[in-house]
């Protein structure tokens, strides 16, 4: 049986003071056994040491929002997976829609980052998703299957044994709009079917998260869908009470 994940993506938000308060509140509110989900937070790079310290000994894991495909060298401003690993980071988000749209990350580059994360023994959270224009043009499935296909072609289906996928319809990120549970389930089913064509056992154990304005009001209905295994939570992860409520929505 697949264990759900709820991951908080803080994006470029927070300060030392607010991050400390938020982390402490999450540790207090998500004691052992209070959520059936695996819970993790992905703070900005400068706050990884703080998060490692505050979360130590708790049930909350630590993730990063991005990583370089390279291990070391003259790459100003980049952060390698080996650096992230030193802070006990277990997960790394790759291919988030904001990285793809704002910083021009291609499917091939995302695949390289995915491979780099796994090469260091960490678990990539691969983000896939379509824009509103692509959905309206009837290309939603083609877009997300191409994004997933880049990983399958570059790394092989076995790589998904130690990976997580997050479906995030771009039109529902930070907009307050959310895909209906039926829309989300339909795309999650498509993604699982793509993997199943290469390996049914891997598809069956693959965890696929929904990301796109997940909040305390819609989480339970979304997470109840058969192919939705938790959520990649943006803005709501910055509010302790709401994020705790989302984590406890997993049944």
C-alpha positions as CSV (number, residue, x, y, z in Angstrom):
1,X,0.0,0.0,0.0
2,X,1.3,3.4,-0.9
3,X,1.9,5.8,2.0
4,X,0.8,9.3,1.2
5,X,3.1,12.3,1.3
6,X,2.3,15.9,2.2
7,X,5.2,18.2,1.2
8,X,5.3,21.9,2.0
9,X,7.1,24.0,-0.7
10,X,7.9,27.3,1.0
11,X,9.2,28.8,-2.3
12,X,11.1,32.1,-1.7
13,X,9.4,33.1,1.5
14,X,10.2,33.5,5.2
15,X,12.9,34.9,7.5
16,X,14.9,33.4,10.3
17,X,12.3,34.4,12.8
18,X,9.2,33.3,10.9
19,X,10.8,30.1,9.7
20,X,11.7,29.2,13.3
21,X,8.2,29.9,14.5
22,X,6.7,27.9,11.7
23,X,9.0,24.9,12.1
24,X,8.4,24.7,15.9
25,X,4.7,24.9,15.4
26,X,4.8,22.1,12.9
27,X,6.9,19.9,15.2
28,X,4.4,20.6,18.0
29,X,1.3,20.0,15.9
30,X,2.5,16.9,14.0
31,X,3.8,14.7,16.8
32,X,4.4,11.0,16.2
33,X,1.2,9.4,14.9
34,X,-0.8,12.5,14.4
35,X,-0.8,12.2,10.6
36,X,-0.9,9.1,8.6
37,X,1.1,10.8,5.9
38,X,4.8,11.2,5.5
39,X,5.3,14.9,6.0
40,X,8.2,17.1,4.8
41,X,9.0,20.7,4.3
42,X,11.1,22.3,1.6
43,X,12.4,25.7,2.8
44,X,14.7,28.1,0.9
45,X,18.4,27.0,0.8
46,X,19.6,29.5,3.5
47,X,17.1,28.0,6.0
48,X,18.1,24.3,5.5
49,X,20.5,24.4,8.5
50,X,17.8,25.9,10.7
51,X,15.3,23.3,9.6
52,X,17.7,20.5,10.1
53,X,18.2,21.6,13.7
54,X,14.6,22.3,14.6
55,X,13.2,19.1,12.9
56,X,15.9,16.8,14.4
57,X,14.2,13.9,16.1
58,X,10.7,14.8,14.8
59,X,8.5,13.0,12.3
60,X,8.9,15.7,9.7
61,X,11.4,15.2,6.9
62,X,13.4,17.8,5.0
63,X,13.4,18.5,1.3
64,X,15.0,21.1,-1.1
65,X,13.3,23.1,-3.8
66,X,15.9,22.6,-6.5
67,X,19.4,21.4,-7.2
68,X,22.1,21.6,-9.9
69,X,22.6,18.8,-12.3
70,X,26.4,19.3,-11.7
71,X,28.3,18.1,-8.6
72,X,30.8,20.9,-8.2
73,X,32.8,23.6,-10.1
74,X,32.6,27.1,-11.4
75,X,28.9,27.5,-11.4
76,X,28.1,30.6,-9.5
77,X,24.8,30.6,-7.6
78,X,24.2,26.9,-8.0
79,X,23.7,24.3,-5.2
80,X,24.7,20.7,-5.7
81,X,22.9,17.6,-4.4
82,X,26.0,16.6,-2.4
83,X,25.7,19.9,-0.5
84,X,22.0,19.3,0.2
85,X,22.8,15.9,1.5
86,X,25.0,17.3,4.2
87,X,21.9,18.8,5.8
88,X,20.1,15.5,5.9
89,X,17.9,16.5,3.0
90,X,15.9,13.4,1.8
91,X,13.9,14.8,-1.1
92,X,14.6,17.3,-3.9
93,X,11.9,19.0,-6.0
94,X,12.9,19.0,-9.7
95,X,11.1,20.5,-12.7
96,X,8.7,22.7,-10.7
97,X,6.6,24.8,-13.1
98,X,8.2,28.0,-11.9
99,X,11.6,26.6,-12.7
100,X,10.4,25.6,-16.2
101,X,8.6,28.8,-17.0
102,X,10.7,31.5,-15.3
103,X,14.1,30.0,-15.7
104,X,13.7,28.0,-18.9
105,X,14.4,24.6,-17.6
106,X,13.8,22.1,-20.4
107,X,12.6,18.5,-20.1
108,X,16.2,17.4,-20.8
109,X,17.7,19.5,-18.0
110,X,15.0,18.3,-15.5
111,X,15.9,14.7,-16.4
112,X,19.6,15.5,-15.7
113,X,18.7,17.0,-12.3
114,X,16.5,14.0,-11.6
115,X,19.4,11.7,-12.3
116,X,21.8,13.8,-10.2
117,X,19.5,13.6,-7.2
118,X,19.2,9.8,-7.4
119,X,22.9,9.4,-8.0
120,X,23.4,10.8,-4.5
121,X,20.8,8.6,-2.9
122,X,18.1,11.2,-2.5
123,X,14.5,11.0,-3.8
124,X,13.5,13.4,-6.5
125,X,10.0,14.8,-6.6
126,X,9.3,15.3,-10.3
127,X,6.8,18.0,-11.1
128,X,4.8,17.8,-14.3
129,X,1.8,20.0,-15.4
130,X,0.2,21.9,-18.1
131,X,-0.7,25.6,-18.6
132,X,-4.2,26.8,-19.1
133,X,-3.5,27.5,-22.8
134,X,-2.3,23.9,-23.2
135,X,-5.3,22.5,-21.5
136,X,-7.7,24.7,-23.5
137,X,-5.9,23.5,-26.7
138,X,-6.5,19.9,-25.7
139,X,-2.8,19.2,-25.1
140,X,-2.8,18.7,-21.4
141,X,-2.1,14.9,-21.5
142,X,0.5,15.3,-24.2
143,X,2.4,17.9,-22.2
144,X,2.5,15.9,-19.0
145,X,3.3,12.6,-20.7
146,X,6.2,14.3,-22.6
147,X,7.5,15.7,-19.3
148,X,7.3,12.2,-17.7
149,X,8.6,10.6,-20.9
150,X,11.8,12.6,-20.7
151,X,12.6,10.9,-17.3
152,X,11.7,7.5,-18.6
153,X,13.9,7.9,-21.6
154,X,16.8,9.3,-19.8
155,X,16.7,7.3,-16.6
156,X,14.6,4.2,-17.3
157,X,11.4,3.1,-15.6
158,X,13.4,1.5,-12.7
159,X,14.3,5.0,-11.6
160,X,10.7,5.6,-10.5
161,X,11.1,3.0,-7.8
162,X,12.8,5.7,-5.7
163,X,11.0,8.8,-6.9
164,X,7.8,10.7,-6.4
165,X,5.7,12.5,-9.1
166,X,3.8,15.7,-8.4
167,X,1.1,16.7,-10.9
168,X,0.6,20.5,-10.7
169,X,-1.7,22.1,-13.2
170,X,0.1,25.4,-13.8
171,X,-3.2,27.3,-14.0
172,X,-4.0,26.3,-10.4
173,X,-0.8,27.3,-8.8
174,X,-1.1,30.4,-6.6
175,X,-4.3,31.4,-8.4
176,X,-6.8,30.1,-5.9
177,X,-8.2,27.8,-8.6
178,X,-8.0,24.1,-8.1
179,X,-8.5,21.3,-10.4
180,X,-11.7,19.4,-9.4
181,X,-11.0,16.1,-7.7
182,X,-12.2,14.4,-10.9
183,X,-9.8,16.5,-13.1
184,X,-6.9,15.7,-10.8
185,X,-7.7,12.0,-10.6
186,X,-8.0,11.8,-14.4
187,X,-4.5,13.1,-14.9
188,X,-3.1,11.1,-12.1
189,X,-4.6,8.0,-13.7
190,X,-3.0,9.0,-17.1
191,X,0.5,9.3,-15.4
192,X,0.2,6.0,-13.7
193,X,-1.0,4.3,-16.9
194,X,2.1,5.7,-18.8
195,X,4.4,4.1,-16.2
196,X,2.3,0.9,-16.2
197,X,2.9,0.4,-19.9
198,X,6.6,-0.1,-19.0
199,X,6.1,-1.7,-15.5
200,X,2.8,-2.4,-13.8
201,X,4.5,-3.2,-10.4
202,X,6.4,0.1,-10.4
203,X,3.3,2.0,-11.4
204,X,1.4,0.4,-8.6
205,X,3.8,1.5,-5.9
206,X,4.6,5.0,-7.4
207,X,3.4,7.9,-5.3
208,X,1.8,10.7,-7.3
209,X,1.0,13.9,-5.5
210,X,-1.4,16.7,-6.5
211,X,-0.1,20.3,-6.4
212,X,-2.2,23.3,-7.2
213,X,-3.8,25.5,-4.5
214,X,-4.2,22.6,-2.0
215,X,-5.8,23.9,1.2
216,X,-7.5,22.7,4.3
217,X,-10.9,22.8,2.7
218,X,-10.2,20.7,-0.4
219,X,-7.4,18.4,0.8
220,X,-9.6,15.6,2.1
221,X,-11.6,15.2,-1.1
222,X,-8.5,15.4,-3.3
223,X,-6.6,12.9,-1.2
224,X,-9.6,10.5,-1.3
225,X,-9.1,9.9,-5.0
226,X,-7.6,6.5,-5.8
227,X,-4.5,7.7,-7.7
228,X,-3.8,10.8,-5.5
229,X,-1.2,10.0,-2.9
230,X,-0.9,13.3,-1.1
231,X,0.0,16.8,-2.0
232,X,2.7,19.3,-2.8
233,X,1.5,22.3,-0.9
234,X,2.5,25.9,-1.7
235,X,1.1,28.9,0.1
236,X,-0.9,26.9,2.6
237,X,2.3,25.3,3.9
238,X,3.4,28.7,5.3
239,X,0.5,28.7,7.7
240,X,1.1,26.2,10.5
241,X,-2.6,25.5,11.4
242,X,-3.6,25.0,7.8
243,X,-0.7,22.8,6.9
244,X,-1.2,20.7,9.9
245,X,-4.9,20.4,9.0
246,X,-3.9,19.3,5.4
247,X,-1.5,16.7,6.8
248,X,-4.3,15.3,9.0
249,X,-6.7,15.1,6.1
250,X,-4.9,11.9,4.9
251,X,-7.0,8.9,5.9
